[in-house]
Amino acid sequence: MTDTSTTPAGEYEAQFGDYFALMKPRVMQLVVFTALVGMLAAPESVHPVIGFASILFVAIGAGASGALNMWWDADIDAIMRRTQGRPIPSGRVQPGEALAIGVALSGMSVVMLGLAANLLAAGMLLFTILFYAVFYSMWLKRATPQNIVIGGAAGAFPPVIGWIIATGSFSVEAWLMFALIFMWTPPHFWALALFMRNDYDDAKVPMLTVTHGRRSTRRHILAYTVLLVILAVGTGFTSIGGPIYLVTAGVLNLLFLIGAFRIWKRDEDDSEADDFRVERKFFRLSLWYLFLHFGAILAEATLRGYGMGGW
């Protein structure tokens, strides 16, 4: 990890928006939503004030891990076109500031979640921060083409934390929500890697497209999508599923499977000819995939409170 600031110190004074961008707000949206769904889908109710505070501290913890990730990845962020505009490589925030913010917010979020909810939830938040900022960012990402497979667990823990906030314990349902995110992550990011083309090569990040080639990546996308479809549809028959979820999952997974099959059939000449239209469409669909699945779980949980949701 190196200082890659492109703007001389003193020429730009960081604004609130620059520091907020360190926390990866788009990722935070997914973290907050899935943690909230995990909490509301649990069989135990949570006082609204405790629930709001708990989800807020989970969001802060997610933002803290994002800041630590940006601090460590500043060198490769400066190389990749997709990330060159981030606060550190663009010179808007100094690396030391990002590190300080990440460490401070990590400690605060874990302590406050322990006080607001329970120690198990706080422990899981701490484990998630360390998993993403240390295990994934500092080692796994640059060490193996399975980086996004194993590292995807970091983004899959929030619904488990939400469930623990409500119940104080683990459950099969919580891990089903974890598995849904975990299995979604590889095809989502591998599709991105296909049309980002040389970014990962230039940054020397061993994504599957770099180490095993694009043909192998296309096969992996299809294989993981098939497993994801089985898991997602099967979840509809559990206690967190129901008719609304099952219909939603049926439509989304049919579209997702068709998209993965089309990616598998194509070669690089086809993709180059239409500027990766199929891959880009699959990636856009994947952005909606999780939100709609978890939205359906939330709908079932909400209706269940009125005696209508679930089976």
VOLO-584111 format. One line per field, with one value per residue (C-alpha): residue number from 0; residue in three letters; chain; z, y, x. Coordinates in steps of 0.1 Angstrom, whole numbers. Layout:
N
seq <- NUM	...
type <- ALA	...
mol <- A	...
w <- Z	...
v <- Y	...
u <- X	...
***
This chain:
311
seq <- 0	1	2	3	4	5	6	7	8	9	10	11	12	13	14	15	16	17	18	19	20	21	22	23	24	25	26	27	28	29	30	31	32	33	34	35	36	37	38	39	40	41	42	43	44	45	46	47	48	49	50	51	52	53	54	55	56	57	58	59	60	61	62	63	64	65	66	67	68	69	70	71	72	73	74	75	76	77	78	79	80	81	82	83	84	85	86	87	88	89	90	91	92	93	94	95	96	97	98	99	100	101	102	103	104	105	106	107	108	109	110	111	112	113	114	115	116	117	118	119	120	121	122	123	124	125	126	127	128	129	130	131	132	133	134	135	136	137	138	139	140	141	142	143	144	145	146	147	148	149	150	151	152	153	154	155	156	157	158	159	160	161	162	163	164	165	166	167	168	169	170	171	172	173	174	175	176	177	178	179	180	181	182	183	184	185	186	187	188	189	190	191	192	193	194	195	196	197	198	199	200	201	202	203	204	205	206	207	208	209	210	211	212	213	214	215	216	217	218	219	220	221	222	223	224	225	226	227	228	229	230	231	232	233	234	235	236	237	238	239	240	241	242	243	244	245	246	247	248	249	250	251	252	253	254	255	256	257	258	259	260	261	262	263	264	265	266	267	268	269	270	271	272	273	274	275	276	277	278	279	280	281	282	283	284	285	286	287	288	289	290	291	292	293	294	295	296	297	298	299	300	301	302	303	304	305	306	307	308	309	310
type <- MET	THR	ASP	THR	SER	THR	THR	PRO	ALA	GLY	GLU	TYR	GLU	ALA	GLN	PHE	GLY	ASP	TYR	PHE	ALA	LEU	MET	LYS	PRO	ARG	VAL	MET	GLN	LEU	VAL	VAL	PHE	THR	ALA	LEU	VAL	GLY	MET	LEU	ALA	ALA	PRO	GLU	SER	VAL	HIS	PRO	VAL	ILE	GLY	PHE	ALA	SER	ILE	LEU	PHE	VAL	ALA	ILE	GLY	ALA	GLY	ALA	SER	GLY	ALA	LEU	ASN	MET	TRP	TRP	ASP	ALA	ASP	ILE	ASP	ALA	ILE	MET	ARG	ARG	THR	GLN	GLY	ARG	PRO	ILE	PRO	SER	GLY	ARG	VAL	GLN	PRO	GLY	GLU	ALA	LEU	ALA	ILE	GLY	VAL	ALA	LEU	SER	GLY	MET	SER	VAL	VAL	MET	LEU	GLY	LEU	ALA	ALA	ASN	LEU	LEU	ALA	ALA	GLY	MET	LEU	LEU	PHE	THR	ILE	LEU	PHE	TYR	ALA	VAL	PHE	TYR	SER	MET	TRP	LEU	LYS	ARG	ALA	THR	PRO	GLN	ASN	ILE	VAL	ILE	GLY	GLY	ALA	ALA	GLY	ALA	PHE	PRO	PRO	VAL	ILE	GLY	TRP	ILE	ILE	ALA	THR	GLY	SER	PHE	SER	VAL	GLU	ALA	TRP	LEU	MET	PHE	ALA	LEU	ILE	PHE	MET	TRP	THR	PRO	PRO	HIS	PHE	TRP	ALA	LEU	ALA	LEU	PHE	MET	ARG	ASN	ASP	TYR	ASP	ASP	ALA	LYS	VAL	PRO	MET	LEU	THR	VAL	THR	HIS	GLY	ARG	ARG	SER	THR	ARG	ARG	HIS	ILE	LEU	ALA	TYR	THR	VAL	LEU	LEU	VAL	ILE	LEU	ALA	VAL	GLY	THR	GLY	PHE	THR	SER	ILE	GLY	GLY	PRO	ILE	TYR	LEU	VAL	THR	ALA	GLY	VAL	LEU	ASN	LEU	LEU	PHE	LEU	ILE	GLY	ALA	PHE	ARG	ILE	TRP	LYS	ARG	ASP	GLU	ASP	ASP	SER	GLU	ALA	ASP	ASP	PHE	ARG	VAL	GLU	ARG	LYS	PHE	PHE	ARG	LEU	SER	LEU	TRP	TYR	LEU	PHE	LEU	HIS	PHE	GLY	ALA	ILE	LEU	ALA	GLU	ALA	THR	LEU	ARG	GLY	TYR	GLY	MET	GLY	GLY	TRP
mol <- A	A	A	A	A	A	A	A	A	A	A	A	A	A	A	A	A	A	A	A	A	A	A	A	A	A	A	A	A	A	A	A	A	A	A	A	A	A	A	A	A	A	A	A	A	A	A	A	A	A	A	A	A	A	A	A	A	A	A	A	A	A	A	A	A	A	A	A	A	A	A	A	A	A	A	A	A	A	A	A	A	A	A	A	A	A	A	A	A	A	A	A	A	A	A	A	A	A	A	A	A	A	A	A	A	A	A	A	A	A	A	A	A	A	A	A	A	A	A	A	A	A	A	A	A	A	A	A	A	A	A	A	A	A	A	A	A	A	A	A	A	A	A	A	A	A	A	A	A	A	A	A	A	A	A	A	A	A	A	A	A	A	A	A	A	A	A	A	A	A	A	A	A	A	A	A	A	A	A	A	A	A	A	A	A	A	A	A	A	A	A	A	A	A	A	A	A	A	A	A	A	A	A	A	A	A	A	A	A	A	A	A	A	A	A	A	A	A	A	A	A	A	A	A	A	A	A	A	A	A	A	A	A	A	A	A	A	A	A	A	A	A	A	A	A	A	A	A	A	A	A	A	A	A	A	A	A	A	A	A	A	A	A	A	A	A	A	A	A	A	A	A	A	A	A	A	A	A	A	A	A	A	A	A	A	A	A	A	A	A	A	A	A	A	A	A	A	A	A	A	A	A	A	A	A	A	A	A	A	A	A
w <- 0	-10	-10	-45	-41	-74	-59	-39	-2	7	-26	-18	15	19	22	41	8	3	37	32	-1	18	34	1	4	-24	-6	27	12	6	40	57	38	42	79	84	66	87	119	108	94	128	150	178	177	184	200	172	189	196	161	145	166	159	121	123	140	115	88	105	108	71	63	85	67	34	45	56	23	4	25	18	-19	-28	-50	-72	-71	-88	-117	-124	-144	-123	-91	-100	-89	-54	-26	-20	-55	-66	-38	-20	11	25	33	70	73	58	82	112	102	95	129	149	133	136	173	179	159	176	211	205	189	219	241	219	211	224	226	200	174	183	180	146	134	146	128	96	97	102	76	49	59	69	56	22	15	28	18	-1	-29	-41	-34	-52	-80	-54	-38	-46	-38	-2	3	-6	29	42	23	33	71	76	75	101	123	119	129	160	169	172	187	203	185	151	131	98	83	90	73	43	38	42	15	-9	-8	-7	-39	-57	-53	-77	-108	-100	-99	-126	-150	-141	-146	-181	-194	-173	-194	-187	-153	-132	-155	-152	-114	-111	-91	-97	-107	-125	-158	-153	-140	-159	-188	-199	-213	-178	-162	-184	-173	-137	-140	-153	-127	-98	-112	-113	-77	-68	-85	-66	-33	-40	-51	-23	3	-8	9	43	71	57	23	10	-21	-27	-23	-44	-74	-71	-70	-98	-122	-112	-112	-146	-160	-142	-155	-191	-187	-174	-202	-228	-213	-214	-251	-262	-271	-270	-306	-299	-268	-285	-314	-292	-264	-239	-241	-227	-199	-190	-190	-167	-143	-142	-134	-106	-90	-87	-79	-42	-34	-49	-31	2	-5	-9	24	40	24	37	72	72	61	86	114	101	98	60	51	47	44
v <- 0	33	70	76	112	131	165	183	186	219	226	210	210	179	183	163	145	134	117	102	87	69	48	35	47	24	-6	8	9	-29	-35	-14	-30	-66	-61	-44	-73	-98	-80	-77	-112	-127	-141	-117	-81	-52	-19	8	29	0	-13	21	26	-9	-6	28	13	-16	10	29	-3	-10	25	20	-11	7	35	9	-8	24	32	-1	-3	33	20	-2	23	48	24	11	34	25	36	65	91	78	102	90	84	117	135	148	128	118	81	88	105	75	51	72	75	37	27	52	44	6	9	32	11	-22	-8	11	-20	-40	-14	-10	-46	-75	-86	-114	-89	-66	-95	-104	-68	-68	-101	-87	-55	-75	-101	-74	-49	-74	-109	-98	-64	-70	-106	-125	-99	-99	-136	-158	-159	-171	-137	-127	-161	-163	-125	-124	-136	-101	-87	-116	-112	-81	-101	-125	-95	-82	-115	-116	-81	-93	-128	-128	-161	-178	-197	-216	-188	-162	-184	-189	-151	-152	-179	-159	-130	-152	-172	-140	-122	-142	-140	-103	-93	-117	-101	-68	-81	-93	-59	-39	-58	-46	-29	-59	-69	-35	-35	-70	-82	-119	-120	-151	-133	-126	-160	-184	-164	-151	-184	-200	-170	-175	-211	-202	-175	-201	-228	-204	-190	-225	-231	-197	-204	-237	-219	-188	-208	-233	-205	-198	-230	-221	-200	-168	-175	-176	-170	-134	-145	-176	-157	-130	-155	-175	-146	-131	-165	-174	-141	-145	-180	-170	-141	-165	-189	-162	-151	-187	-191	-159	-156	-125	-116	-115	-94	-69	-65	-51	-36	-64	-57	-90	-89	-53	-63	-92	-70	-44	-72	-85	-51	-55	-92	-90	-59	-76	-109	-93	-70	-101	-115	-82	-83	-118	-108	-77	-96	-123	-98	-95	-132	-133	-138	-170	-205
u <- 0	15	6	-8	-21	-20	-28	-1	-9	-24	-40	-73	-92	-113	-151	-176	-186	-150	-149	-183	-172	-145	-172	-185	-221	-234	-221	-235	-270	-269	-254	-281	-309	-299	-291	-325	-343	-324	-335	-372	-374	-364	-391	-384	-394	-370	-379	-379	-353	-330	-335	-327	-296	-284	-287	-271	-240	-239	-239	-211	-191	-196	-184	-154	-143	-148	-125	-98	-102	-97	-66	-50	-60	-50	-21	-43	-72	-49	-43	-78	-101	-131	-116	-92	-118	-119	-109	-74	-60	-76	-58	-89	-82	-48	-42	-35	-68	-86	-68	-77	-113	-115	-100	-120	-153	-146	-141	-170	-195	-186	-188	-220	-237	-227	-244	-275	-281	-260	-224	-228	-240	-210	-187	-200	-197	-160	-154	-170	-148	-116	-126	-131	-104	-76	-83	-98	-82	-47	-42	-69	-76	-40	-32	-57	-83	-107	-105	-140	-155	-141	-141	-177	-185	-177	-207	-229	-227	-250	-283	-268	-259	-294	-309	-286	-297	-332	-327	-292	-285	-277	-303	-306	-327	-299	-274	-297	-297	-259	-257	-279	-254	-224	-234	-245	-212	-189	-211	-218	-182	-170	-194	-180	-144	-153	-162	-137	-112	-77	-82	-74	-45	-30	-34	-21	-51	-55	-91	-103	-102	-65	-54	-76	-88	-122	-135	-130	-147	-177	-180	-177	-204	-228	-218	-222	-255	-270	-261	-274	-307	-312	-304	-326	-357	-352	-352	-388	-400	-384	-398	-385	-401	-436	-457	-445	-408	-413	-428	-401	-374	-388	-389	-355	-337	-351	-338	-304	-300	-308	-283	-255	-262	-259	-226	-214	-222	-204	-168	-146	-153	-190	-185	-161	-185	-213	-192	-201	-238	-249	-223	-233	-270	-263	-244	-272	-297	-274	-277	-314	-312	-304	-325	-356	-349	-345	-374	-395	-383	-392	-426	-432	-421	-443	-474	-466	-472	-508	-512	-509	-472	-452	-466
***
